[in-house]
Every structure is written in C-alpha cells, then in structure tokens.
Amino acid sequence: MSLFALETKHVSEITPELDRRNGWLYVWTMLLIYFAAPVVYVGVVQAAFCDKLGASATISNLPSATYFLGYVFPFFCSWLFSSRREKAVPQTAFLIVAASMLFVCVVTFLPFPSWLRITVVIGQGVIIGIVNSVNSVYTLRCLGRGTTALGRARALKYAFGLGPIAAVLGSLAAQAVLDDKIPGLRYPYTFGTLYLVALPCMFMCSVLTSRYQLLAVPETRNPPFFRYFAESVRSFGRDRRLVLTWLGYFCWYFTINSMTNISLYTREAVGRAPLELAGLIMAIRFGSKALAGFGLGTMASRYGERVTMITTVVLAGAAIIWPFLASGYGYLFAFGLMGAGELGGVYFLAYILSISAPASATRNLALLGLVGPFSSIAPVIYGGLTDRFGFHASFLFGVVMSGLSLALLLKIKRQRIDPSAAGVRGPGEDAG
C-alpha cells in the first residue's frame, strides 16, 4: 500500500466501521494541528522571531496581519474544485505548509542574512493564513462526507476535547525551546527547531487526509466565478437558517474579540499583570476548552449542532458578563468561559454543514468564513470604547453582541437528529 491514496475513494453508504475510521482520521489530524499550534497559528512566535532579527514593530506584526488574507480563499476553492477533489484540496494544502516550513528551517539553520529570514517568515505566514482558512472548511467537509451525524459529533467531541491538551503540551515544549532550556540549542536554531518539529506533523496530516473514504455526491459544473459568487449569495440568502446563522456568527465573532480586553483588565481585577499570570490563564483557558470539547460533543450527539452552537454563544456571553461579577483570582474564570465559548468556531460550521445540501455545503461553509474579515473591526471598537469610557463600557458592548447572537440563533427552527444520517441534510428538508 502506498503512503498516499492518490485516488479519492467514494462509497455509496457509510458503514459503522467507516464511520469510526473517518472520524478518527479527523481526530488525529486535529491533534497534530493543535500540537503544532505555536507555528501553525501565526502570531506570537513569528513576531518574536522577526523582532529578534531586528525588524521594526510594524514588520514584526506583518505575519499576523497577512494571516487574515486567507479568509477569501475557501470560497475561491469551492468554485475551482469539484466535489471529486474535496479530499485532494486539504491533502495538498498540508503538503504546501510542510514545504513552507522547510524553507523556514533552511534560512534559519544556514547563515542567511536577516532580511531574507524576515521575508521568508512573513511569506510563510501568508501561506499558513491561506491554508488554515481552506483547511478549516475542507477538513470539516471531509468529515461530513465520511461520517454519519452521530459519527461527526463523536469525532468533534474527541478532536476538541483532546486537541486543547495537545496545544498546551506543544506550547509548553515550544516555551522550553525558546527559553534555551535544551542543552546545545541556542538562537536562531531555537526558532528553527519549532518549525522542524511542526513539519512532520503537517506531512502526517496530509497522509491522514489521503485515507478518507467519502460518500459520493453529485458532480456539478460551476459557472464563471462572478456569476458563481452571485448565485451562491442568492442561494444562501434564500435559506432563512443560513442567514440567521451568518448574522449570529458575526455577533459571536464580535463577542470573542473581547479576549484582549478581558486579558488587559486582569491588572485591575486581580492586581497583577497578565504576563505574570500567563501560565495560569493558559491552563484555565485550555483546560476549560478541553472539558467543554467533550461536553459539547456529547450535547451534539443528543440534541444536534443547533443546541450546541447556541450553547457556545451563551458561554462566550457569560465570559464577558463575568468581569461585572467577580474580582480577585475568581475573575480568571472568565478565561475558562471564553475558552469554552471559542468552540463556537467549530459548531457554527458544523451546523451549516448539517443543513446544507451536498452540492452547496462547501460554498456555504466558505461564505460563513467571510464573517472573519467583516468582523475584523471589533478589536478597534473594543479599544476605542475602553479608551473613552473604560473597560466596563467595552464589556457591555460585548454583552449586547452576544445577546444579539443568541436572539438570532433562537429564531432558527429546532433540528431533528437522525443517528444514521450520513453526510449532510438538504436545505429544503424540514429540520424539525
């Protein structure tokens, strides 16, 4: 058997064995991504590396800024690639990330000039931003086409219950490397080592993705891009559930963007700088996310993605209400609530997947992803409110946005769960 399954295997039904197999492929893929989080999720490590190389603050922030350019690419891919290629897209994307990490390793371990190292790190940030956006849609799409409704819920439970634990382990290991605690390993090789460890993780993600066996769906021929975009938006807009979910997701995004202010308020609530409590905050945030991952997965199995999606909004809203209620070390529970609420990023997509027809599922997921750039103004609003009126005004704004999200989602019709349903439900079917 070859390492990669080059041909997509389509099946006519999802058997219990295939349901478990595809589910665990997704779980292991997510665990590897979470473990490689220090370099896969662009931001702190890349900025620190650029800063160490002598870059200005503006240049150091470029990797994080370029990361968000990737939000538009999933929709472009949904137009470019047919359903027959839906497995090949993430499979190839993971290989591209692995190759980009190899370039970073080369310029880090060999005596290249700083300007070239900075350029490569920024370029690699662009690549990861694009690939992460594409993979968030296509890996979930593969899960949807390879499992039943209950199989999908089970996979999400383990992926996002165990995933945050893998992220903590990866982050602690990365911190040990960057703090020069590994004998004989010094800057700049410390940064290169992080990419060297993440590289095989991305390669294995590609291998795991190649092993999916997906439910066959009808092939469709897409019109020219701009016509495809217009038709997709019209089709999306005709389904009330999709529109309400998009708007609810937009408001939820505004709510979780309060995380920076919640962190900054730690000094007033606890009397200590956020950096001094970084380890404790990380443990609370990711520990709560792991517990919530298991709990929300069980909830999705019993009550469906709609209820689970709504629960994540309640958790995020509770996180931003908490500063009004607690002070001292009890305030830090807000990070646990927000960590759990952040799983809405999974369950909003899972709900869209559950109500979309096979032919439109990928493009609907991609359209939902456009909420990201539309809501990118949120941190600026939080900062402006804080500067002018204080932290509590910004928290009140977050409470209003979470309330709007909840109100919108409660208007969606109740979902009925079919434990044996494979793939996704068509938008024309009665969900409850």
C-alpha positions as CSV (number, residue, x, y, z in Angstrom):
1,M,0.0,0.0,0.0
2,S,1.4,3.4,-0.9
3,L,1.8,6.1,1.6
4,F,-0.7,8.4,-0.1
5,A,-4.0,7.3,-1.5
6,L,-3.8,9.3,-4.8
7,E,-7.3,8.4,-6.0
8,T,-10.3,9.6,-4.0
9,K,-12.4,6.6,-2.9
10,H,-16.1,7.2,-3.0
11,V,-18.6,4.9,-1.3
12,S,-22.4,4.6,-1.6
13,E,-23.0,4.4,2.1
14,I,-21.3,5.0,5.5
15,T,-20.9,1.7,7.4
16,P,-20.3,1.7,11.1
17,E,-16.7,0.7,10.5
18,L,-16.2,3.5,8.0
19,D,-17.9,6.0,10.3
20,R,-15.4,5.3,13.1
21,R,-12.4,5.2,10.7
22,N,-13.1,8.5,9.1
23,G,-13.9,10.1,12.5
24,W,-10.6,9.0,14.0
25,L,-8.7,10.3,10.9
26,Y,-10.2,13.7,11.6
27,V,-9.4,13.5,15.4
28,W,-5.7,12.6,14.8
29,T,-5.4,15.4,12.2
30,M,-6.7,17.9,14.7
31,L,-4.4,16.7,17.4
32,L,-1.4,17.1,15.2
33,I,-2.5,20.6,14.2
34,Y,-3.1,21.6,17.8
35,F,0.3,20.2,18.9
36,A,2.0,22.3,16.2
37,A,-0.1,25.4,17.2
38,P,2.9,27.6,18.2
39,V,3.8,27.9,14.5
40,V,0.6,26.8,12.7
41,Y,-1.4,29.6,14.4
42,V,0.5,32.7,13.2
43,G,1.2,35.4,15.7
44,V,3.4,35.3,18.8
45,V,6.3,33.1,17.6
46,Q,6.6,34.8,14.2
47,A,6.5,38.3,15.7
48,A,9.1,37.3,18.3
49,F,11.4,35.9,15.6
50,C,11.2,39.0,13.4
51,D,11.7,41.2,16.4
52,K,14.8,39.2,17.4
53,L,16.1,39.6,13.8
54,G,15.9,43.4,14.2
55,A,12.7,44.1,12.4
56,S,10.5,47.1,13.4
57,A,7.3,46.6,15.3
58,T,5.3,47.1,12.1
59,I,7.3,44.5,10.2
60,S,7.1,42.1,13.2
61,N,3.3,42.3,13.1
62,L,3.1,41.6,9.4
63,P,2.9,37.8,9.7
64,S,-0.2,38.1,11.9
65,A,-1.7,40.7,9.6
66,T,-1.1,38.7,6.4
67,Y,-2.6,35.7,8.1
68,F,-6.1,37.1,7.7
69,L,-5.8,37.4,3.9
70,G,-6.7,33.8,3.7
71,Y,-10.4,34.2,4.5
72,V,-11.4,34.6,0.9
73,F,-9.6,31.6,-0.5
74,P,-12.1,28.8,0.7
75,F,-14.8,30.3,-1.5
76,F,-12.4,30.6,-4.5
77,C,-11.6,26.9,-3.9
78,S,-15.2,25.9,-3.8
79,W,-15.6,27.4,-7.3
80,L,-12.4,26.0,-8.7
81,F,-12.6,22.4,-7.4
82,S,-15.4,19.9,-7.8
83,S,-16.7,17.6,-5.1
84,R,-14.4,14.9,-6.6
85,R,-11.4,17.0,-5.5
86,E,-12.6,17.9,-2.0
87,K,-10.2,15.4,-0.3
88,A,-7.3,16.5,-2.5
89,V,-7.6,20.1,-1.5
90,P,-6.6,19.7,2.2
91,Q,-4.2,16.9,1.3
92,T,-2.3,19.2,-1.0
93,A,-2.6,22.2,1.4
94,F,-0.9,20.3,4.2
95,L,2.0,19.4,1.9
96,I,2.3,23.1,0.9
97,V,2.5,24.1,4.6
98,A,5.1,21.4,5.2
99,A,7.2,22.7,2.3
100,S,6.9,26.3,3.5
101,M,8.2,25.2,6.9
102,L,11.1,23.5,5.3
103,F,12.1,26.9,3.7
104,V,12.0,28.5,7.2
105,C,14.2,25.7,8.5
106,V,16.7,26.2,5.7
107,V,17.0,30.0,6.2
108,T,17.2,29.6,10.0
109,F,19.8,26.8,10.2
110,L,22.0,28.1,7.4
111,P,23.8,31.5,7.6
112,F,21.4,33.6,5.6
113,P,21.0,37.4,6.1
114,S,18.3,38.7,8.5
115,W,16.4,40.4,5.7
116,L,15.9,37.1,3.9
117,R,14.9,35.3,7.1
118,I,12.3,38.0,7.8
119,T,11.0,37.8,4.2
120,V,10.6,34.0,4.4
121,V,8.8,34.1,7.8
122,I,6.3,36.8,6.5
123,G,5.8,34.8,3.3
124,Q,5.2,31.6,5.2
125,G,2.7,33.5,7.4
126,V,0.7,34.3,4.2
127,I,0.8,30.7,3.2
128,I,-0.4,29.4,6.5
129,G,-3.1,32.0,6.7
130,I,-4.5,30.8,3.3
131,V,-4.1,27.1,4.1
132,N,-5.6,27.3,7.6
133,S,-8.7,29.0,6.2
134,V,-9.0,26.5,3.4
135,N,-8.4,23.5,5.7
136,S,-11.0,24.7,8.3
137,V,-13.6,24.3,5.6
138,Y,-12.3,21.2,3.7
139,T,-11.3,19.0,6.7
140,L,-14.8,19.5,8.2
141,R,-16.3,18.8,4.7
142,C,-14.4,15.6,4.5
143,L,-15.6,14.7,8.0
144,G,-19.2,15.5,6.9
145,R,-18.9,13.3,3.8
146,G,-17.3,10.5,5.6
147,T,-19.4,10.1,8.8
148,T,-23.0,9.9,10.0
149,A,-24.5,12.7,12.1
150,L,-23.6,10.9,15.3
151,G,-20.2,9.9,13.9
152,R,-19.4,13.5,13.2
153,A,-20.5,14.6,16.7
154,R,-18.3,11.8,18.2
155,A,-15.3,12.9,16.2
156,L,-15.8,16.6,17.2
157,K,-16.0,15.6,20.8
158,Y,-12.6,13.8,20.8
159,A,-10.9,16.3,18.4
160,F,-11.8,19.3,20.5
161,G,-11.7,17.6,23.9
162,L,-8.2,16.2,23.4
163,G,-7.0,18.9,21.0
164,P,-6.6,21.7,23.6
165,I,-4.5,19.4,25.7
166,A,-2.2,18.7,22.7
167,A,-2.0,22.5,22.2
168,V,-0.9,23.0,25.9
169,L,1.8,20.3,25.5
170,G,3.0,21.8,22.3
171,S,3.1,25.3,23.7
172,L,5.0,24.2,26.9
173,A,7.5,22.4,24.7
174,A,7.9,25.4,22.5
175,Q,8.4,27.6,25.5
176,A,11.1,25.3,26.8
177,V,12.9,25.5,23.5
178,L,12.7,29.3,23.2
179,D,13.9,29.7,26.8
180,D,17.1,28.0,25.9
181,K,16.4,25.1,28.3
182,I,17.5,22.5,25.7
183,P,21.3,21.9,26.1
184,G,23.3,23.0,23.0
185,L,20.3,24.7,21.3
186,R,20.6,28.4,21.0
187,Y,19.1,31.3,18.9
188,P,18.4,31.3,16.0
189,Y,18.3,27.5,16.0
190,T,15.6,27.5,18.7
191,F,13.1,29.1,16.3
192,G,14.1,26.7,13.5
193,T,13.5,23.8,15.8
194,L,9.9,24.7,16.3
195,Y,9.4,24.6,12.5
196,L,11.4,21.4,12.3
197,V,9.0,19.7,14.8
198,A,5.9,21.0,13.1
199,L,7.0,20.0,9.6
200,P,6.4,16.2,10.1
201,C,3.1,17.0,11.8
202,M,1.8,18.7,8.7
203,F,3.1,15.9,6.5
204,M,1.3,13.3,8.6
205,C,-1.9,15.5,8.4
206,S,-1.6,15.2,4.6
207,V,-1.2,11.4,4.9
208,L,-4.2,11.0,7.2
209,T,-6.4,13.2,4.9
210,S,-5.5,10.9,2.0
211,R,-7.0,8.0,3.8
212,Y,-10.6,9.3,4.0
213,Q,-13.2,7.3,2.1
214,L,-16.0,9.8,1.3
215,L,-19.7,9.5,0.4
216,A,-20.3,10.0,-3.3
217,V,-22.1,13.3,-4.1
218,P,-23.4,14.5,-7.5
219,E,-20.9,16.4,-9.6
220,T,-21.8,19.9,-10.7
221,R,-20.3,22.2,-13.3
222,N,-19.7,25.7,-11.9
223,P,-20.4,28.9,-14.0
224,P,-17.8,31.7,-14.3
225,F,-16.6,33.0,-11.0
226,F,-18.5,36.2,-10.6
227,R,-21.8,34.6,-11.7
228,Y,-21.0,31.7,-9.3
229,F,-20.5,34.2,-6.5
230,A,-23.7,36.0,-7.2
231,E,-25.7,32.7,-7.4
232,S,-24.1,31.4,-4.2
233,V,-25.0,34.6,-2.3
234,R,-28.6,34.5,-3.6
235,S,-28.9,30.8,-2.8
236,F,-27.5,31.4,0.7
237,G,-29.9,34.3,1.2
238,R,-32.9,32.3,0.3
239,D,-32.4,29.9,3.3
240,R,-33.5,31.7,6.5
241,R,-31.5,29.4,8.6
242,L,-28.3,30.1,6.8
243,V,-28.8,33.9,7.0
244,L,-29.6,33.8,10.7
245,T,-26.6,31.6,11.4
246,W,-24.3,34.0,9.4
247,L,-25.6,37.0,11.4
248,G,-25.3,35.1,14.7
249,Y,-21.8,34.1,13.8
250,F,-20.9,37.7,13.1
251,C,-22.2,38.8,16.5
252,W,-20.4,35.8,18.2
253,Y,-17.2,36.8,16.5
254,F,-17.6,40.3,18.0
255,T,-18.1,38.7,21.4
256,I,-14.9,36.6,21.4
257,N,-12.9,39.5,20.1
258,S,-13.2,40.9,23.6
259,M,-10.5,38.5,24.7
260,T,-7.8,41.2,24.6
261,N,-9.7,43.5,26.9
262,I,-10.5,40.6,29.3
263,S,-6.8,40.0,29.4
264,L,-5.9,43.7,29.9
265,Y,-8.5,44.0,32.7
266,T,-6.7,41.4,34.7
267,R,-4.4,44.1,36.2
268,E,-7.5,45.9,37.7
269,A,-9.4,42.8,38.7
270,V,-6.6,40.8,40.2
271,G,-3.9,43.4,40.8
272,R,-1.3,41.6,38.8
273,A,0.0,42.0,35.2
274,P,-1.5,39.5,32.7
275,L,2.0,38.4,31.7
276,E,2.7,37.3,35.4
277,L,-0.4,35.0,35.2
278,A,0.1,33.8,31.6
279,G,0.7,30.2,32.7
280,L,-2.3,30.0,34.9
281,I,-4.5,31.8,32.4
282,M,-3.4,29.4,29.7
283,A,-4.2,26.4,31.9
284,I,-7.6,27.7,32.8
285,R,-8.4,28.6,29.2
286,F,-7.3,25.4,27.5
287,G,-8.4,23.2,30.4
288,S,-11.9,24.6,30.2
289,K,-11.8,24.3,26.4
290,A,-10.9,20.6,26.7
291,L,-13.7,19.9,29.2
292,A,-16.2,21.8,27.0
293,G,-15.0,19.9,24.0
294,F,-16.1,16.6,25.5
295,G,-19.3,18.2,26.9
296,L,-20.4,19.9,23.7
297,G,-19.6,16.8,21.6
298,T,-21.9,14.8,23.9
299,M,-24.6,17.5,23.6
300,A,-24.3,17.5,19.8
301,S,-24.8,13.7,19.8
302,R,-28.0,14.1,21.8
303,Y,-29.5,17.4,20.7
304,G,-27.8,18.3,17.5
305,E,-25.5,21.1,16.3
306,R,-28.1,23.9,16.7
307,V,-28.3,23.5,20.5
308,T,-24.5,23.1,20.8
309,M,-23.9,26.2,18.7
310,I,-26.3,28.2,20.9
311,T,-24.5,26.9,24.0
312,T,-21.2,28.3,22.8
313,V,-22.8,31.7,22.4
314,V,-24.1,31.5,26.0
315,L,-20.6,30.5,27.2
316,A,-18.9,33.4,25.4
317,G,-21.5,35.8,26.7
318,A,-21.1,34.6,30.2
319,A,-17.3,35.2,29.9
320,I,-17.9,38.9,29.1
321,I,-20.5,39.2,31.9
322,W,-18.1,37.7,34.4
323,P,-16.0,40.9,34.9
324,F,-19.1,42.6,36.3
325,L,-19.5,39.9,38.9
326,A,-16.0,38.8,40.0
327,S,-12.7,40.2,41.2
328,G,-9.5,38.8,42.6
329,Y,-8.5,35.4,41.4
330,G,-12.1,34.4,40.8
331,Y,-12.0,36.8,37.8
332,L,-9.8,34.4,35.9
333,F,-12.7,32.0,35.4
334,A,-13.7,34.4,32.6
335,F,-10.8,32.9,30.6
336,G,-12.3,29.4,31.1
337,L,-15.7,30.5,29.9
338,M,-14.2,32.2,26.9
339,G,-12.1,29.2,26.1
340,A,-15.2,27.1,26.0
341,G,-17.1,29.7,24.0
342,E,-14.4,29.8,21.4
343,L,-15.5,26.3,20.3
344,G,-18.4,28.1,18.5
345,G,-15.8,28.4,15.7
346,V,-16.3,24.7,15.2
347,Y,-20.0,24.3,15.9
348,F,-21.3,27.1,13.8
349,L,-19.5,25.4,10.8
350,A,-20.8,22.0,11.9
351,Y,-24.4,23.4,11.9
352,I,-24.0,24.9,8.5
353,L,-22.7,21.5,7.3
354,S,-25.7,19.7,8.8
355,I,-28.3,21.8,7.0
356,S,-26.6,22.2,3.6
357,A,-27.2,20.1,0.5
358,P,-24.1,18.1,-0.7
359,A,-23.7,20.3,-3.8
360,S,-23.6,23.5,-1.8
361,A,-22.1,22.5,1.6
362,T,-18.5,23.6,0.8
363,R,-19.5,27.1,-0.6
364,N,-21.9,27.6,2.3
365,L,-19.0,26.9,4.8
366,A,-16.8,29.3,2.8
367,L,-19.4,32.1,2.8
368,L,-19.7,31.7,6.6
369,G,-16.0,32.1,6.8
370,L,-16.3,35.6,5.3
371,V,-17.5,36.7,8.7
372,G,-13.9,36.9,9.8
373,P,-12.8,39.9,7.7
374,F,-16.2,41.6,8.1
375,S,-15.8,41.5,11.9
376,S,-12.1,42.4,12.0
377,I,-13.1,45.9,13.2
378,A,-14.2,44.5,16.5
379,P,-10.9,44.9,18.4
380,V,-10.7,48.6,17.3
381,I,-14.2,49.2,18.7
382,Y,-13.4,47.5,22.0
383,G,-10.2,49.6,22.2
384,G,-12.0,52.8,21.4
385,L,-14.7,52.2,24.0
386,T,-12.2,51.4,26.6
387,D,-10.1,54.5,26.0
388,R,-13.1,56.8,26.1
389,F,-15.4,55.2,28.6
390,G,-13.5,52.5,30.4
391,F,-13.4,48.7,30.4
392,H,-16.9,48.2,31.6
393,A,-18.3,50.0,28.6
394,S,-16.5,47.7,26.2
395,F,-17.7,44.7,28.2
396,L,-21.3,46.0,27.9
397,F,-20.8,46.2,24.2
398,G,-19.7,42.5,24.2
399,V,-22.8,41.5,26.2
400,V,-25.0,43.3,23.7
401,M,-23.4,41.5,20.8
402,S,-23.7,38.1,22.5
403,G,-27.3,38.8,23.2
404,L,-28.0,39.7,19.6
405,S,-26.3,36.4,18.5
406,L,-28.4,34.4,20.9
407,A,-31.6,36.1,19.8
408,L,-30.8,35.4,16.1
409,L,-30.0,31.8,16.7
410,L,-33.1,31.1,18.8
411,K,-35.2,32.1,15.7
412,I,-33.8,29.1,13.9
413,K,-36.1,26.1,13.7
414,R,-35.4,23.2,16.0
415,Q,-33.3,20.4,14.5
416,R,-34.3,16.8,14.5
417,I,-31.5,14.3,14.7
418,D,-31.3,11.1,12.6
419,P,-28.5,9.0,14.1
420,S,-27.9,7.0,10.9
421,A,-27.9,10.0,8.5
422,A,-24.7,10.2,6.5
423,G,-23.2,13.3,5.0
424,V,-25.5,16.4,5.3
425,R,-29.1,17.3,5.1
426,G,-30.5,19.3,2.2
427,P,-31.7,22.8,2.9
428,G,-35.1,22.1,1.5
429,E,-35.8,19.5,4.1
430,D,-37.7,20.1,7.3
431,A,-35.2,20.3,10.2
432,G,-37.7,20.0,12.9
